[in-house]
Amino acid sequence: MPSSWNPWRGCRKCSTGCLHCYIHKGDAKKGVDTSIIKRTEQFYRPIERNKKGDYKMKSGLVWLCFSSDFLIEDADEWRNEVWDMIRERKDCSFLFLTKRITRFLDCIPPDWGDGYDNVYVCCTVEDQKTADERLSFFSTLPIKHKGITAQPLVEKIDIEKYLSSIDLVTVGGESDKNGRVMDYSWVLDIREQCIRTNTSFSFRQCSTNFIKDGKLYHLNTRLLMSQAKKACIDFDVEKLLF
């Protein structure tokens, strides 16, 4: 199981994919104002050490900033310290998702070059508009490990022309009880695009309102990932770290 590191929390909705955001839903239940972006007590987690002098956070994959967006403007003053810690922990691979990929070049450290070996960047898209806007830019960026996360997928999309430098495409539906419909045929279509370009593909989760073979199913949120796994349609992901 990967480690998680959330150096800051809070976010603001920025596109149609944010409609039923799990961060905002969770905060609403706790009476927390999601629009307040602030550092967390985990900020220095990767470099904390125990009494023996060993790092407390284990080596391996680290899910970075899953309670916010790593490239959000409000975190600009803190991000350089985070890059310093990422650079120090070369034994870890840090993976983050972002809807703000157009800010990427404004957020990288001076020694980024063609990318850090231990940083995986996943650009999220939800429809054809966001796919074209974000992925056309994403494809030009100096990043060694790139992924595309099409979640929540709310319409059929064509991303084949953007897959030449992508390690993995992950597809998933919306998990809210009022979530927008996702059609299984859209998932299979993206899978075929990945197979044609020899790009790894993973079906992460169904949507709560899920169409298969023309029939609409209303699924319990607890079953979304297990139902996707039962489809057994992942392609060539065994070799990947994430």
N, C-alpha and C positions, 0 to 999 in steps of 0.2 A: 504494500500500500504506500503510495507516495506521501511525502510530508507536505504540509501546507504552511505557507507564510503570507500573512496579510499585514504588511508594514503600515498600511493605512486602510481606512474604511470609509464608506459613504460614496455616493455617486449621483449623477443626474441623468435622466432619460435623454437620449440624443437621437433616436431613430425608431422606426416602427417595431423593430425587434425588441424594444424595451417595454412594450405595453404591459406585459405581465411579469416583469422582472422579479426573480426570486429574492434579490436583495431588498427591494422596496417592500415586497410582501412580508418578508420576515421582520423587517424593521417596524412596519405598521402594527404587527401583532405585539411588538414590545414597546410601542409608543416612542420609537426612536426616529428622529428627523434625518432621513437619508441624505438630504441635501447638504448636510454638514460633513465635510470631508476632513478627517483628522487622523493623526498618527495613532497607532495602537501600542499596547504594551508589548506586542510582538516585534516591534521595529528592529531590534538588534538580535533577534532569535538565531540567525545563522551563525553568529560569531560568539554566542554565549557558550561558556565552558563549565564543565563540572570541576569538582575538587581535584581530580587527577590531571586537569588541564586539557581534557578531550572535549571536542565539540559536543554539545548536547543534541543538536540536530543531526540525524544520521545522514550518511552519504546516500546519493541516489537522486531520484526524480523529486522535484519540489514544485507544487502548484503555487504559483506566485500571484498574489493580489486578486484572489477570487471573490473578495468582498468589495471590490471597486473596479476601476479600470486603471491599469498600470500607467497609461499615458494621459490621465486626466490632468487638466491644467493646474488644479489646486495643489497637486503634489510636486510641482516643478522644483520647489525649494528643498525637497527631501530626497529626490531621486538620485542625485549624485552619490549620496551616502549608500544608497541601496546598490548602485553599480559597484561601489568599492567592496561591499560585502560579497556580491556575486563574483567579483574578480578574485577575492580571497578564497572562496569556497569552490575551487576548481573540481573538487570531488563530487559536486552536486550539479545537476542539470535543472535549470529553472525554466518553467513553461508558463507563459501568460497569454491570455486572450485579450483582444482589444477591438472596440468599434471605432477607435480614434486613430487608426493607422496613419492618417495624413499628418499627424503630429510627430511621427516617429523620428524624423531627422532632427527635430528640435529637442529631442529627449535623450539622445544617445551620448555616451561619454566621449571625450577627445580621442581615446585610443581604440575606438570601436573598429576602425578599419573596415574589413569585409564581414565583420561579425565576431562575436565570442563563440567559441566552440561549445560552451555550456549554456547557451540561451536559445530557447525554442519560442518562436513568435507565431501565434495563431490569430489570423484575421477572421473576424466573425461577419457573416452576411445572413440575410434573411429573405431577400427577394432579388429579382433581376436588377433593380435600380441600385441597391446597395452593393451587389456583386460587381457590377460594372464600375461604379464609382471607387470602391475600395480596392478591388483586386487589380485594376489597371495600374494603380499606384503601388500596391504591394509588390507586384512583379518586378518593379524597378529597384527595389530596396536591397542594400547589402546586408543580407541576413543568411547565416549558414544553414539554419534549420527553420523551415516554414511549414505552417499548417493552415488549412482553411476549416473553419467551423461553421457549417450551415445550420444554425440552430438559434431560435426556432425557425424552421423552414416553413414559409407561409404561402409559397407558390412554386411552380416549376421553374427551374433556373438552368441556364446553359453557362458553365464555367470552364469548358474544355480548353479554351484558348489560354487560360491562365494557369494551367496545371504543370507546365514544363519544369518549374523549380520547386514544386510542392512535395513534401514528404508524406503528408497524410491529409485526407479529407474526412471530416467527421460530420455526420448528419443526425439531426434530432428534431423532434416536434416540441410543441409548447405544453408545459406541464400543468398549467392552471385549469381549474374545473371549467372555466369559460374560454379555454384556449382555442385559438384559431385552428381550423381543420388542416391536417396534412394528409396528402394522398400518397399511399405506398408507391404508386407508379412514379412519383417525383423522386423518391429515394432510389428506386431501381434505375431511373434514368441517369442520375448522378453517378451511380455505381458503374454503369456502362461507360460513361465518360472517363472514369478513372481507369477502368480496364484497358480502354483504347490507348491511354497515355501511360500505362504502367505506373499508376499512382495508387498508393495504398488507400484503402477506403474502410471506414467503420460506421456501422449503423448504431448509434449510441442509444437512442430511445424513440419510442412512438410518441404520438401526441395524445392528449386525453380525448380529442375528437379526431378519429383516425378512419380514413377511407381505404378499404382494400377490396379490389374487384367490384367496385361500384357500391359497396355496402358501407354505411357509416356505423362505426363502433364507438361507444363511450367507455373509455378505459379508466380504471382507478390509477391515480398517480403512482401508487406503490408498484404497479405492474409495468410501467412504461419501459424501463430498462430491461427487465427480464423478457418481455415480449419481443423486444428488438433482438435480443441475444438469440432467442429461439428461431429467428428467421435464418440464422446461419449464412449471412450474405457478406460478411467481412471479406476483404480482399487483400492478401499479401501484407498483413500487419504484424506478423510474428517477429520480424527482424527489427521493428521499431521500438525505441525506448518508451514512447508514449502511445 
